[in-house]
Amino acid sequence: MLASGTWGWGENLNKFLSLEEIKTSIGALVTKGISLKPREGNPPPRISEVPCGLINFIGLENPGIKDFKTKYLGVIKAYGVPVIVNLYGESIEDFVILAKELKGEVSGLELNISCPNVEKGGILFSESPKLVRELVTKVRKVWDDFLAVKLSPFGPVFEVAENCKKAGSDALVVANTYPALKVLNLNPLKILKGGLSGPAIKPITLRLVWELSQKLTLPIIGCGGIITGKDVLEYLFCGAKAVQIGTANLINPKSVSIIMKELENIHIG
Ligand SMILES: Cc1cc2nc3c(=O)[nH]c(=O)nc-3n(C[C@H](O)[C@H](O)[C@H](O)COP(=O)(O)O)c2cc1C
């Protein structure tokens, strides 16, 4: 799958990959986080490279659910690949309304719980297993199709994961980015705080996938630092049932197709 936020809005996908390549190498397109209202995101700089990775501070820029449905969803669906919409909400009610808006329109939902619950004083959903259980239970009531929760890699991850299972989530996406900081300039000091992704996070996320798969029976979709076919196999051998590819798309938009070819030619032994 192509991970949320790393392949634009679908308008350029066929400029880099043929329709054949898209259909044979992409299991699902996971959209950038969609919220009820449009969000402009943060002012620049909002992305910067670090050794073996990338820090992003995009701030969940998106057109909002209405424009997403009228202007973008059609383009994405035209590729003929299952579409999973990543949802961003500031309250449980936001997520429920978003899920209702998408009923019958797409193959699945991915709940991004690495966002603040404004109603509960700005606490991140991912910091409260109880809140996550309530969130998943309420979305499950209005959504019959595939439902995944995208975990934050920090906080009470195991309790959150268990509650996702109890509340009826079909799978877990493990995981989102890690809080990080880059010094852009020493004097005057200028920093970029954001989420770290790319090969730098692979060993940490891989360990999380391993630990969670030992403890839970819920299917895990591994996501973090996958660049090569061997990275995919490592995730699958450590307990993931599927994978998502993010930052690799920003390095080379043909990455998924190259990774698939590498997988076909890998010899394990
Ligand atoms: C530029 C950028 C934007 C992202 N936007 C979102 C987003 O909107 N929602 C979300 O859940 N994850 C978002 N992510 C996180 C990725 O989907 C993925 O979980 C993370 O980057 C780790 O995978 P990777 O190392 O393969 O990139 C974003 C990542 C990047 C680099």
The ligand as an SDF file (V2000), in Angstrom:
LIG
                    3D

 31 33  0  0  0  0  0  0  0  0999 V2000
    5.1870   14.2460    4.0630 C   0  0  0  0  0  0  0  0  0  0  0  0
    4.4450   13.2430    4.9140 C   0  0  0  0  0  0  0  0  0  0  0  0
    3.0850   13.4140    5.1630 C   0  0  0  0  0  0  0  0  0  0  0  0
    2.3800   12.4850    5.9580 C   0  0  0  0  0  0  0  0  0  0  0  0
    1.0370   12.6620    6.1730 N   0  0  0  0  0  0  0  0  0  0  0  0
    0.3570   11.7590    6.9430 C   0  0  0  0  0  0  0  0  0  0  0  0
   -1.0460   11.9100    7.1810 C   0  0  0  0  0  0  0  0  0  0  0  0
   -1.7020   12.8280    6.6710 O   0  0  0  0  0  0  0  0  0  0  0  0
   -1.6620   10.9910    7.9900 N   0  0  0  0  0  0  0  0  0  0  0  0
   -0.9730    9.9270    8.5480 C   0  0  0  0  0  0  0  0  0  0  0  0
   -1.5710    9.1210    9.2630 O   0  0  0  0  0  0  0  0  0  0  0  0
    0.3460    9.7410    8.3080 N   0  0  0  0  0  0  0  0  0  0  0  0
    1.0220   10.6290    7.5310 C   0  0  0  0  0  0  0  0  0  0  0  0
    2.3640   10.4450    7.2940 N   0  0  0  0  0  0  0  0  0  0  0  0
    3.0560    9.2670    7.8720 C   0  0  0  0  0  0  0  0  0  0  0  0
    3.2870    8.1760    6.8160 C   0  0  0  0  0  0  0  0  0  0  0  0
    2.0660    7.7310    6.2700 O   0  0  0  0  0  0  0  0  0  0  0  0
    4.0370    6.9730    7.4270 C   0  0  0  0  0  0  0  0  0  0  0  0
    3.2780    6.4310    8.4780 O   0  0  0  0  0  0  0  0  0  0  0  0
    5.4100    7.3660    7.9810 C   0  0  0  0  0  0  0  0  0  0  0  0
    6.0440    8.2950    7.1320 O   0  0  0  0  0  0  0  0  0  0  0  0
    6.3310    6.1490    8.1860 C   0  0  0  0  0  0  0  0  0  0  0  0
    6.5370    5.4330    6.9950 O   0  0  0  0  0  0  0  0  0  0  0  0
    7.8130    5.6960    6.0130 P   0  0  0  0  0  0  0  0  0  0  0  0
    9.0400    5.6430    6.8700 O   0  0  0  0  0  0  0  0  0  0  0  0
    7.7350    4.6240    4.9780 O   0  0  0  0  0  0  0  0  0  0  0  0
    7.6090    7.0650    5.4460 O   0  0  0  0  0  0  0  0  0  0  0  0
    3.0730   11.3650    6.5090 C   0  0  0  0  0  0  0  0  0  0  0  0
    4.4470   11.2020    6.2430 C   0  0  0  0  0  0  0  0  0  0  0  0
    5.1360   12.1110    5.4620 C   0  0  0  0  0  0  0  0  0  0  0  0
    6.6160   11.8980    5.1920 C   0  0  0  0  0  0  0  0  0  0  0  0
  1  2  1  0
  2  3  1  0
  2 30  2  0
  3  4  2  0
  4  5  1  0
  4 28  1  0
  5  6  2  0
  6  7  1  0
  6 13  1  0
  7  8  2  0
  7  9  1  0
  9 10  1  0
 10 11  2  0
 10 12  1  0
 12 13  2  0
 13 14  1  0
 14 15  1  0
 14 28  1  0
 15 16  1  0
 16 17  1  0
 16 18  1  0
 18 19  1  0
 18 20  1  0
 20 21  1  0
 20 22  1  0
 22 23  1  0
 23 24  1  0
 24 25  2  0
 24 26  1  0
 24 27  1  0
 28 29  2  0
 29 30  1  0
 30 31  1  0
M  END
$$$$
